[in-house]
Amino acid sequence: MNRTHFLLSISALAVFGCGSNDSEQKNNSSIEISYKLDTVMVDAGDEFIHVQWSLTTSDLSQDGRYFYNFKTGSQEPGLEILDLDQLKLNQTIPMTLEGPNSIRSPYISKVYTLEDGTFYISDNYVVSHFDLEGKKLSNFVYADEEFEGEKLPKDKRIMLNETLSDDSKTLIALYGGQKLDDFYEGFAKFDLEKKTVRYYPMPIFQEWEKYQTNLYFNDQPVSASFSQTNIAFQNDSLIFNIGAKNKLYFYDLETDSLSSKSYSSQFTSPEITSPFMKRVDTEEEFRKEMKEIQKKVSYGDMKFDPQNDVYWRLTKEMDHMNGDTILYKTVLTAFDRQFDQMGEALLPKDFELPYKQFVKDGMIWMFLNIDDEVAFVRLKPTISYE
């Protein structure tokens, strides 16, 4: 499976304008950003890297060299470790559903890498800590209330959205009702060292429920489609955003205060204004509504680039239809450390934005499946100030 590493290279130049936030207008000088795109292949040797879930259950090691990819849904579950400096598969750690080192399910939603190379995996029910030999070091079950502090009511559950702090000491997980059509109501803060938990209601989440469509069968919810909610750490604050709005929310964990900043774009809609259908009762209606949702603007999460000292965000929105195919415009936006918008640029028309993205070596890496082999498109921006 050896392949030539560099398959594609293009460059572009863009000039950016001003950004704004909710409380004041920020007048930035114009900045000039050029960028290059290339594609690199990962050599798997005689193996096949698990690509069926588009590398969604994965994480970058804290030193930026290794990429941990869990084989979610595989009949032979395990964790693949890719060496991104050498662009090759380094090792695969097999996992089992039985025994002292077992996992509860082959369907894992999150992988978190730690500084010592060990890792957490979570299926949003059990969080387990493993070493590089596949030995289970510890685990806890959300529903078992093992942590001291507040208790989650029996009619609530931890939902499919969580994040780990950079120092690996705090796990944040969103919670809501038990039913599939229930939306987020707040977040839980798990202190992994002190073994304590606290729950934080977030009324702002109630405003986001309108961006969800639910499919019912025999009056029971069976599936849902929604605008993605993102959550990340930044020092002592949490950053929230929903793809439906060009806006960021900041929750200060020290002061229990919420603030926000709104932004504008010359390329994309400021928010989704047409309402989602709250309920549909047939698969045909659900597929039709999902198609409409896919056309709408989707603002991504914030990714910090220490080499350029900026946060990057990628956004997509339908540009036009080509028959039954949606063709998108994709926008790269830069923010400074205070999350003031520095500017934005429109990426090439044929650019396809994948789900999996991360920052390494001053570049945004994005997964690309080429004939069931792993490739990464690398977007390398360069910022110049006038």
N, C-alpha and C positions, 0 to 999 in steps of 0.2 A: 504493500500500500504506500510505498514511497511516491510522493508527488512533488512536483516543483512548487516551492513555497510561494513565490510571488506570481499571482495570476492576473492581477488587475492594478492599475495605478492611474489615478486621475487627480487633478488639482483644480482648485477654484479660489476665487478671491471675493470677499464681501466687505462692505462698509456698514457699520452699525450706527444706530441712533440712540435716543434716550429711553430710559425706563421710568416707571413711577411706582409708588406704593400707596396704601390706603390713606396715609396721613400727610404725605407731602410729595411734591414733584422732585425727582432727582435729575439734575442737569449734568449729564456726563459729557465730556468731550467725545468726539467721534473716535472710534477705534477701528482699526483695520485688522481683519482676521482672514488669513489664508488657511486652507486646509488641503490635505491629501488623503486619498483613499487607496488602500491596497488590501489584498486578500492573501491570507496565509493558510496552509494546510497543516493538520496535525497527523503525524505518522503513527498509526496504531500497530505497526509491525504485522504480526499474523493474527491479531485480534480485531474485533469490531467494537468501536465505542458506541454506547447506548444513546441513540439519537431520537428514539420514538417519542419522547416527551420534550424534545427541543432544548435539552439541557436546562429545563426550568428549575429542577431541584439541584441547586449547585451553589458554590461559593468560591471566592478567590481567597487564597491563603493570605495571612496578614503581611507577609513579605512580598506579596505580589507575584511570586514565581509559579505557584502551583494552583491548579484549578480542580476543585473537588466536585465530581458529578455523581449523584446517586442514580442507580439504575431503577428508577421508579417504574413499577408495574412489570418488571422483568420476572420471568420464571426462575431466574437465578439472580436474586438481588445482591447488590454489592455497591461499593464505592470506588469509582475510577479516579485516579489522580493523574492529571495531565501536567507535564512540565512545559510551561509556556515559553520559557527561555530556549529550550531545546526543541520545542514544538513536536513533542512525542508523548505517547502514553507511557507513564512511569510505572504504575502498578495498579492492580485491582484488589481491593480488600473484600473477600466474600462475606456475605451476611446470611444468617439462617433464621427461620421462623420458630425454631425449637432450641431448647437448651439454655444454659446460663448466659450466653452472649446473644440471645435471640432478639429480634425486633418484632413488634406486634403485627406489622403489616408491611407488604412490599411497596405500598403507596405512601411515600414520604413527601412532605410538602416543603420542608426547609432543611438546609444544611448550613451549619455555622462553623467556621474554622477558628481555632484558638491559636495563640502565639506559640505554644509548644508543639504544634502540629496535630494535636488531638482535635476531635470535632464533636459537635452536638448534631443529632438528627431529630426532627420533630414531625409527627403526623397530626399535630394539633390536638392530640389526646395524650400522648406520651412523649416526653423529651428525654433522650438517652445520650450519654457521654461515652465515646469510644476512643481507644488509642489506635495507632496505626497498624497494630496486629489484629484488630477486630475484637479486642477484649472490651467488654462493657465495664466501664468504671463506675457509673451511677446512672440512675434515671428517676424521674418523678412523673406522676400522673396528675394532670390538671384537676380532674374530677375528685381525686382522693383527698383534697384539702390538706396536703402534707405541710404546707407553709403556715406559719403563725400570722395572725392578723385577720382581716376581714374575710368573710366567707361569701362565695358566690351563691345567690339564691338558686334553689333547685330548678327553677324554670328558666335559668340562664345557662349559657355555655360559652367556652372559648371558641372563637370562630377562626376562619381560615385566613388569618392575617397577623403576622407577628414579626418582631425584629429583635436583634441582640445588640447591646451597646458595644462600642469599640474595645472596651476593656474586658468584655465578656462577663461582666458581673451582674448585669441587669437585663432581664428579658421582658419585653413589652408585648402583650397580646391583646387584640381587640375582643370584646365580648358582646353578646346580644341574646336574643331569645332562642329557644330550642328548635323552633320550626324553620324549615328551609326558606320560607319567605320572610322571616324576621331579618331586620337590618341591624347594623352595629348600633350599640347604645353607649359604649365607652371603652376604656382600656384598663387592663390590669398590669400592675408593675410588680414583677417577681424579682426579689433580691436573691440571687443564687448563692451568695456567701452567707448572709444572715438568715436565709430561709424564711423570709417574710413576704407578704403580699398585701397590696392595697389596690382598691378599685376606684376608678375615676370616671364618673358619668360625663359624657360629652354631648350636651344638647345640640351642638352644631351638626352632629350626625343625623339628627331627625330631618334636617333640611336636605340631606343627600339621598334620603330614601326614595325620592321621586325619580332618581336615576337608576331604578331597578325594575325589570319586568319579570313576572313570575308565571310559570306554566303550571296549570292545575289538571289533575286527572281524578275523577270521582270526588271533586271538591277538596283534594289534598295537593299541596305543592310538591312538584316532582323535579323542577328545574328552575334556574334563574339566570338572567343575563343582566349585567350591570356595568356601570362606569367604574373603572378600577380605582380603589382607594389605596394610597401609598402612605407608608409611615417609616420614618428613619430617625436616628439619633443625631444630635449636634450638640456636643458637650452636655450641659444639664437641661437641654430642651429636646422636645420631640417636634419633628416637622411632619405635618399632615397635608395631604392634598388629594383631591379627587380629580380624575381625568376630565370631568365635565366642566371645570372652571380654571381660568388662568389666575389662580390665587393660591397662596401658601398660608398655612396656619401654624403658629408656633406656641407650644405649650411648655411653659417654664416649670419644671418639676420642683424647683426650689421655692418658688413663690406661688405655685398653683394659679398661674395667670395665663390667659390666652390672648394672643395678638395675631394680626394677619397683615398680609401685603397683597395687593392686587396689581396686575400687570396688564399691559396691552401688547398686541402683536399686529404687525402690518400684513401678516400672512394668514392668520387663523382667527376663528371666531372667539370672542372673549369667554363665552360659555355656551352650553347647550340650553337653548330656550324652548324648543319644542318638547312637550312632555312625553315620557315613556308611557306605554300602555302598562298600567299597574298589574293587570291580570289578562291572561289569554287561556283558552280552554282546549285548543287543538295544537298539535305539533306544526301544522301548516301555518297557523297564525304566529306561533313562536318563532319559526324559521324566518318568516317575513319580518317580524319585529327585530330579530337579531341582525338581519341584513341592514335595516334602517339604522340601528345603533352603531354598526360598524362604519357607517358613513360619517358619523358625527366626530367632532373634535375630541382628541384624547391627549391630555397633557401628562407627560411621564414624570417619574420621580427625579429627585436631585442626586447627582453623582459628583462627589468631590474629586477634583484633580489636583493633588498636591504639587505636581511639577509646574503647572500653570497657575496655581493658587486661585482657582475659580471652581464654581459649581457649573455643571453642564446639565441641560435638560433637552430631551428629544420629544417632539410633538408631531402628531399626524392628524390629518383631516382629509376627507374626500376632496379631490380636485375635480374629477369628472368620471363618468361611467364610460367604459368601452364594452358595449354589449351588456352582459351580466357581470362584468368584472369591475370592481372598484379600483380606480387609480388614485393614489394618494399624493399629497404634497407633504414633505417632511421638513421640519424646522429645527435647527440647532440654536439654543439660547444659552447665553453666558450670564452668570450672576457672580457678584463678588462675595466676600466672606460675610457681609452683612445682608446678603440676599437682595441687594439692589440689582436690578436688571441692567446689564451692560450693553446688550444688543442681541441680535438674532440674524441668522442666515438661512436661506432656502437651499436645501440639499438637491442634488441632481434629480430630475424627473423620474428616472428609473430606479431610484433608491427604495428599497423595501425594508421597513423597520421591523426587526425581529423582537420577540419578547425578551430574550436574554441579552443584557448589556452590562458591561463593567468597565472601569477605568484602570489602565495599567500603562506605566511609562509615558504618561502624557498623552495617551491615545484612548479613545472609546472603542472597545472591542465588542463585536456583535456576532453572535453565532450564525453560521450559514451552513445548511445541509447541502452538500454536493455529492449526489449519488450515494447517500447514506454514509458519507464520511464527514468528519468534522473539519470545518473551516471557520475562520474568523475574518470578518471584514473589519479593518482597523481605520478609524477616522482620526486623523492627527491634525488638530487645529494649532495655529500659531497666532498669537495676539500681538499686535503692534499698536502703540498709542501715538496719536498725532501730537 
